[in-house]
Amino acid sequence: MSSGSTAVDVSPVGALLRACRREPVDYTPVWFMRQAGRSLPEYRASRAGTRMLEACRDPALVCELTLQPVRRHGVDAAILFSDIMVPLAAAGIELDITPGVGPVVARPVRDRADVAAIRPLVASDVDFVAEAVRLVVRELGPVPLIGFAGAPFTLASYLIEGGPSREHARTKALMYGDPPLWHALLGRLAEITLEFLRVQVAAGASAVQLFDSWAGALSDVDYRRFVAPHSAAVLSGLAAQFPDVPRIHFGVGTAELLPAMAAAGATVMGVDWRTPLDVASARIGPSCAVQGNLDPAVLFAPWPVVETEVRRVLHEGSAAPGHVFNLGHGVLPETDPDVLTRVVDLVHETSARP
């Protein structure tokens, strides 16, 4: 399921997993965050009339949406079509994913009673996710599937704010003002996240990505004190049960947090577009591969500009012990899918080892 003129490694391990494990590869693997999404006309047709959470609970639809970008673009990995709020909804939290807004929580967390009301997630709560993973893996063949979840801090920010926030003021107020309550909340969210990832890996996902989308709102000191222990509980807990499964850790605006995020238990650090990959790798050290980090907005530029930027990212990524080409955040909805396909071909052709 790969495109381009270069030979493709279709061994049981494959280029994506080899790069994640900092092993030699025949070419740099590539996939895109949000590759299964609104940039694809077939996605829009498949999702028509179906709300987000409803779509995430339909294994057959999840399978179709997950496979679409692999068929179209020839990427080296699929990522499960889902949403970071799925395990929270499955654990009984009343929420919705509102078009044009994002997650909206009916009863934001404000006190100890609210935290106590968040029950643990058990595998049977997300049977539909396990079924979807099995369907996808059967269809993908040698192409690996990446499972994913939201990190405790990012989930907490939605639960406390009641929805998306630019300033995270309520979140930080609780974090600073009541550390015991804060750690109780993130501890419960870490348990939920870990179980959600376990279900995906047990069903056949070959790698996972932990999205801490809003961690960049924190200082390094606050991240290490208030967040890192809980992300580490997720990543180390997964490693204890599935030591060979690569663990990708990603956040936006996290240049100063990269060493701390890597130390939380990542084997691959996702890097947004603000930090060159060679600089990021030097900060992180040799124990992690890197993933990224083309600015998604570059895809709207003329092709010669896109080509130049892709080659730059490949060159900077070559300084790391392993590199998975990706965007520095998700595919924007207005992106031309044909440009994404051309980027995949260019990455494969340019990075092919003789």
C-alpha positions in Angstrom: 0.0 0.0 0.0 2.8 2.4 -0.7 3.2 4.8 -3.5 6.2 6.2 -5.4 9.0 4.6 -7.4 11.2 3.4 -4.5 11.2 -0.1 -3.2 9.0 -0.4 -0.1 10.0 -2.5 3.0 7.1 -4.8 3.6 8.8 -7.0 6.2 6.8 -7.8 9.3 8.6 -4.8 11.0 8.5 -2.3 8.2 10.1 1.1 7.8 7.8 2.9 10.3 8.5 0.6 13.2 12.2 0.4 12.4 12.6 4.1 12.4 10.7 4.3 15.7 13.2 1.8 17.1 16.2 3.8 15.7 17.1 0.9 13.4 18.3 1.2 9.8 15.6 1.8 7.2 15.5 1.7 3.4 13.7 5.1 3.3 12.2 7.6 5.7 8.6 6.5 6.5 5.9 9.0 6.4 2.3 9.5 7.7 0.3 12.5 8.6 -1.5 13.5 11.8 -5.2 13.9 10.9 -4.6 12.1 7.6 -8.1 10.5 8.0 -10.2 13.6 8.0 -11.9 16.5 6.3 -9.2 17.0 3.6 -10.5 13.8 1.9 -13.7 13.9 -0.1 -14.3 10.2 0.6 -14.1 11.0 4.3 -16.7 13.7 4.0 -19.0 11.3 2.1 -18.6 8.5 4.6 -19.2 10.8 7.6 -22.1 12.6 6.1 -24.9 12.8 8.7 -22.9 11.0 11.4 -21.8 12.8 14.5 -18.2 12.4 15.7 -18.8 10.2 18.7 -21.3 8.1 16.9 -18.8 7.6 14.1 -16.1 6.5 16.6 -18.4 3.9 18.0 -19.1 2.2 14.6 -16.3 -0.3 14.0 -17.0 -0.7 10.3 -17.0 3.0 9.7 -13.9 3.5 11.8 -12.2 0.8 9.7 -13.2 2.5 6.4 -12.1 6.0 7.6 -8.8 4.7 8.9 -8.0 2.9 5.6 -8.9 5.8 3.3 -5.6 7.8 3.6 -3.5 4.6 3.3 -5.3 3.7 0.0 -5.1 7.3 -1.4 -1.6 8.5 -0.2 0.4 5.3 0.3 1.5 6.4 3.7 3.6 4.0 5.8 1.2 3.8 8.7 -2.5 4.2 9.5 -3.7 5.9 12.6 -6.9 4.7 14.1 -9.8 7.0 13.4 -11.1 8.1 16.9 -11.0 11.0 19.2 -9.2 11.7 22.5 -12.6 12.2 24.2 -13.8 8.7 23.4 -12.5 7.0 26.6 -14.0 9.8 28.7 -17.4 9.4 27.2 -17.1 5.6 27.5 -16.3 6.1 31.2 -19.6 7.9 31.7 -18.7 11.6 31.4 -21.4 13.5 29.6 -19.9 15.3 26.6 -20.3 16.0 23.0 -18.0 17.0 20.1 -19.6 20.0 18.6 -18.9 20.7 14.9 -16.8 23.9 14.7 -16.2 24.0 18.4 -14.7 20.8 19.6 -15.3 18.8 22.8 -18.0 20.3 25.1 -18.3 18.9 28.7 -21.8 19.1 30.2 -20.5 19.3 33.8 -17.0 20.7 34.1 -14.8 19.4 37.0 -14.8 21.9 39.9 -14.3 19.9 43.1 -13.5 16.6 44.8 -16.9 15.2 44.2 -16.6 15.8 40.4 -13.3 14.0 40.4 -14.6 11.1 42.5 -17.5 10.7 40.1 -15.1 9.9 37.2 -15.1 6.1 37.2 -12.3 3.9 35.9 -12.4 2.7 32.3 -12.7 -1.1 31.8 -11.9 -2.8 28.5 -15.6 -3.7 28.0 -16.4 0.0 27.9 -14.6 0.3 24.6 -15.3 -3.1 23.0 -16.1 -1.1 19.8 -12.6 0.2 19.7 -11.0 -3.3 20.0 -13.3 -4.5 17.2 -12.4 -1.6 15.0 -8.7 -2.2 15.6 -9.0 -5.9 14.7 -10.9 -5.0 11.5 -8.3 -2.4 10.5 -5.3 -4.7 11.2 -6.8 -7.4 9.1 -7.3 -5.1 6.1 -3.9 -3.3 6.4 -1.7 -6.4 6.0 1.9 -5.3 6.5 1.1 -1.6 7.1 1.2 -0.9 10.9 -1.6 0.7 12.8 -0.9 3.5 15.3 -3.3 3.7 18.2 -3.6 6.9 20.2 -5.0 8.6 23.2 -5.1 12.1 24.8 -2.6 12.7 27.6 -3.9 13.4 31.1 -3.1 17.1 31.0 -4.9 17.8 27.8 -7.9 15.7 28.9 -8.0 17.6 32.2 -8.0 20.9 30.4 -11.1 20.0 28.5 -12.8 18.6 31.7 -12.0 21.7 33.8 -12.6 24.4 31.1 -15.7 22.7 29.8 -14.4 22.9 26.3 -11.5 24.3 24.2 -9.5 27.1 25.8 -6.7 29.5 24.7 -5.6 30.5 28.2 -6.3 27.4 30.3 -7.0 29.8 33.1 -9.4 27.5 35.1 -7.1 24.6 34.5 -4.0 26.4 35.9 -6.0 27.9 38.8 -6.9 24.4 40.0 -3.4 23.1 39.3 -1.8 25.9 41.4 -4.5 26.3 43.9 -5.3 22.7 44.9 -2.4 20.4 44.0 -3.9 17.3 45.8 -7.1 17.6 43.8 -5.1 18.2 40.6 -3.0 15.1 41.1 -6.1 13.0 42.0 -7.8 14.1 38.7 -4.7 13.5 36.5 -4.1 10.2 38.3 -7.6 9.0 37.4 -7.2 10.3 33.8 -3.8 8.5 33.5 -5.6 5.2 34.5 -8.2 5.8 31.9 -5.7 6.6 29.2 -3.5 3.7 29.9 -6.4 1.3 29.7 -7.6 2.8 26.4 -4.1 2.3 24.9 -3.9 -1.2 26.3 -7.1 -2.2 24.6 -5.8 -0.9 21.2 -2.4 -2.6 21.5 -4.0 -5.9 22.7 -6.3 -5.8 19.6 -3.3 -5.3 17.2 -2.1 -1.7 17.1 1.7 -1.8 16.4 2.6 1.6 17.9 0.8 4.3 20.0 0.8 8.1 20.1 0.1 10.1 23.2 -1.3 13.5 22.3 -0.6 16.2 24.9 -1.9 18.9 22.6 -2.0 21.7 25.2 1.1 20.9 27.2 2.8 23.9 25.5 0.8 26.1 27.8 3.0 25.1 30.6 6.5 26.1 31.7 9.1 23.4 32.0 9.0 23.6 35.8 5.3 23.2 36.0 5.2 20.4 33.4 7.7 18.4 35.4 5.9 19.0 38.7 2.3 18.7 37.7 2.1 16.7 34.5 5.2 14.5 33.8 4.5 12.0 36.5 1.0 11.2 35.1 2.2 11.0 31.5 5.0 8.8 32.7 2.4 6.5 34.4 0.7 6.0 31.1 3.9 5.5 29.0 5.7 3.3 31.6 2.6 1.3 32.3 2.2 0.5 28.6 5.9 -0.3 28.3 5.7 -2.7 31.2 3.1 -4.8 29.3 4.1 -4.1 25.7 7.9 -3.3 25.8 8.4 -3.6 22.0 5.6 -1.2 21.1 6.9 2.3 20.1 5.5 5.1 22.2 5.2 8.5 20.4 4.7 11.6 22.5 3.5 14.8 20.9 2.5 18.3 21.9 2.2 21.7 20.3 4.5 24.6 21.3 6.6 22.2 23.4 10.1 23.2 22.3 11.2 23.9 25.9 9.5 20.7 27.2 11.0 18.2 24.8 13.6 16.8 27.2 11.0 16.4 30.0 8.4 14.9 27.6 10.9 12.4 26.3 12.0 11.5 29.8 8.3 10.6 30.6 8.8 7.4 28.7 8.7 8.1 25.0 10.6 6.2 22.4 9.7 8.8 19.7 9.2 12.5 20.2 6.8 14.3 17.9 8.1 17.8 17.2 5.9 20.6 16.0 7.0 22.9 13.1 8.6 25.6 15.3 11.7 23.6 16.2 14.1 22.2 13.6 14.4 18.5 14.0 18.2 18.5 14.4 17.9 21.0 17.2 15.1 19.0 18.8 17.1 15.8 18.6 20.1 17.4 20.2 17.8 18.5 23.1 16.2 15.2 23.5 19.3 13.0 23.2 20.1 9.7 21.4 17.4 7.6 23.2 14.5 8.8 21.1 13.7 9.0 17.4 11.9 12.1 16.2 8.7 12.6 14.2 7.7 15.6 12.2 7.7 18.4 11.3 6.6 20.1 8.1 4.4 23.2 8.8 0.9 22.1 7.6 0.4 25.6 6.1 3.3 24.9 3.7 1.1 22.5 1.8 -0.9 25.6 0.5 2.3 27.0 -1.1 3.4 26.4 -4.7 4.9 22.9 -5.2 8.5 24.1 -5.6 8.2 25.7 -2.1 6.7 22.5 -0.7 9.4 20.4 -2.2 12.1 22.6 -0.8 10.6 22.5 2.7 10.2 18.7 2.6 13.8 18.3 1.6 14.8 20.6 4.5 12.8 18.6 7.0 14.4 15.4 5.7 17.9 16.8 6.0 17.3 18.0 9.6 15.7 14.7 10.5 18.7 12.8 9.3 20.6 14.2 12.3 18.4 12.1 14.6 18.9 8.4 15.4 15.5 7.7 13.7 13.1 9.9 11.8 9.4 9.5 10.9 8.3 12.2 8.5 5.1 13.9 9.5 3.6 17.3 9.7 4.2 19.6 12.7 0.6 19.3 13.6 -2.5 17.9 11.8 -3.6 18.2 8.2 -5.7 21.3 7.7 -9.2 20.6 6.3 -8.7 22.7 3.2 -5.5 20.9 2.2 -5.4 19.5 -1.4 -5.2 15.7 -0.9 -3.1 15.4 -4.1 -0.4 17.5 -2.5 -0.2 15.1 0.4 0.2 12.2 -2.0 3.0 14.0 -3.8 4.7 14.7 -0.5 4.6 10.9 0.3 6.2 10.1 -3.0 8.8 12.8 -2.6 9.8 11.6 0.9 10.1 8.0 -0.3 12.1 9.0 -3.4 14.4 11.5 -1.8 15.2 9.4 1.3 15.7 6.1 -0.5 19.0 4.5 0.6 21.0 2.9 -2.2 
